[in-house]
Amino acid sequence: MLQILSWYPRAVLYQGFANSHVCDNIVKLAKRHLVPSGLALRKGETSESTKNIRTSSGTFLSSSEDSSGALAWVERRIAEVVHLPVVHGEAFNVLRYELGQKYDAHYDTFNPAEYGPQKSQRIATVLLYLSDVEEGGETMFPYEDFNIQPKYNFQDCVGLLVKPRKGDALLFYSVWPNKTLDMSALHGGCPVTKGEKWVATKWIRDEARDFQLN
């Protein structure tokens, strides 16, 4: 079932996108490779200065590493809903959020003014929720409907909140059709307050990668 959540940002929830078996296979594979999550650093930032922004653990996985076929199946499904071939997607970033872990509000696009020239740009994101979360862990969009707060601290869980449910997939776009940044696409992961959260992230780019992902 498809549910339009917002137009600003453009966000759609696909309920029951993947079944429990697919989700469990991805979690099982990812568990063997988890490391502390990192960030792409802007000018002047260091790993030390940004260590509290993203506190999950995770790993990058390609479908070629998954003998169960779950990741390849998810990739094909994502390609269908975003109407772009599989080669426009980055490798999956599978994440585990334990009690208290979170990801402060951020953009998935790389602003050239902050990150330098970009060969291609992230235009959309798909979050496949691999587990239910007892409490917390919502995906937040604090600037929904351009409700931009000048003093927002990038940590408060406000605005549009999407509760993780195992098998659901959230698709949202980070740029407008003319490829300019959609300021309302600021988003983050609220702290998990009970249980844990597993999610597989697939970033979609405007240019195809120069190698096959599967």
Secondary structure as UniProt FT lines:
FT   STRAND          2..7
FT   TURN            8..9
FT   STRAND          10..14
FT   TURN            15..16
FT   HELIX           20..31
FT   TURN            32..33
FT   STRAND          35..36
FT   TURN            43..44
FT   TURN            47..53
FT   STRAND          57..61
FT   HELIX           63..65
FT   TURN            67..68
FT   HELIX           70..82
FT   HELIX           86..88
FT   STRAND          92..97
FT   TURN            99..100
FT   STRAND          103..106
FT   HELIX           112..115
FT   STRAND          122..129
FT   STRAND          135..136
FT   STRAND          139..141
FT   TURN            142..143
FT   HELIX           144..146
FT   TURN            150..151
FT   STRAND          160..162
FT   TURN            166..167
FT   STRAND          169..173
FT   TURN            177..178
FT   HELIX           183..185
FT   STRAND          187..189
FT   STRAND          192..194
FT   STRAND          197..205
//
